[in-house]
Amino acid sequence: MSLRNNDRQWGAVSKFFHWIIALAIIGNGIFGLMMDLAGSPMRKLNWLALHKSIGLTVLALVLLRIVWRAFDRRPPDAPMPRWQALAAHAMHAVLYVVILAIPLSGWWFNSVTGKPLQWFKQFNLPALAEKNDALRHFAHGVHEYLFWFLVLLLLAHVGGALKHHVFDQDNVLRRMLPFGRLRANPPEGDRR
């Protein structure tokens, strides 16, 4: 498998970014929802620090993915109706915006609470805003609602990939999978 994208599929670097970011988001989302089960205040504080560090890592990975994508051509769209191609491109654009917005909103929420933000206890990051108790609940709400919006987007994204795989029997999903082979002769889609 090539490191770079080609005319048939995504390259190893694009696949790595896609799947590691997806796993980190899903894991950190579940972890964030489970923080109230921590038991002790100290354990919850440690879990919260880990949640923040993973979120910052997702932010860095997404920024690296955007840089990589700017320099690596993307494979041409699989044959499909034009409206589906436009919907897929719009979905990806919104996914990128929301995936960037969630860790940034968490960073903002952390900033308005006035707490220091560390990445895996290695170094502190600067605050994005001054401490502001009046904005604290609003900032938390923004962070949480963005997460639930992302859940809806991911369900649509996965649903679209499965639709292509099961019903259209094309290579849309296969060319992003880290394993397996492309179908030799996928059906030609209707491009209307």
Stockholm file with secondary structure:
# STOCKHOLM 1.0

chainA/1-192         MSLRNNDRQWGAVSKFFHWIIALAIIGNGIFGLMMDLAGSPMRKLNWLALHKSIGLTVLALVLLRIVWRAFDRRPPDAPMPRWQALAAHAMHAVLYVVILAIPLSGWWFNSVTGKPLQWFKQFNLPALAEKNDALRHFAHGVHEYLFWFLVLLLLAHVGGALKHHVFDQDNVLRRMLPFGRLRANPPEGDRR
#=GR chainA/1-192 SS CCSSCCSSSCCHHHHHHHHHHHHHHHHHHHHHHHGGGCCSHHHHHHHHHHHHHHHHHHHHHHHHHHHHHHHSCCCCCCSCCHHHHHHHHHHHHHHHHHHHHHHHHHHHHHHHHTCCEEETTTEEECCSSCCCHHHHHHHHHHHHHHHHHHHHHHHHHHHHHHHIIIIICCSTTTTTSSSSCCCSSCCCCCCC
#=GC SS_cons         CCSSCCSSSCCHHHHHHHHHHHHHHHHHHHHHHHGGGCCSHHHHHHHHHHHHHHHHHHHHHHHHHHHHHHHSCCCCCCSCCHHHHHHHHHHHHHHHHHHHHHHHHHHHHHHHHTCCEEETTTEEECCSSCCCHHHHHHHHHHHHHHHHHHHHHHHHHHHHHHHIIIIICCSTTTTTSSSSCCCSSCCCCCCC
//
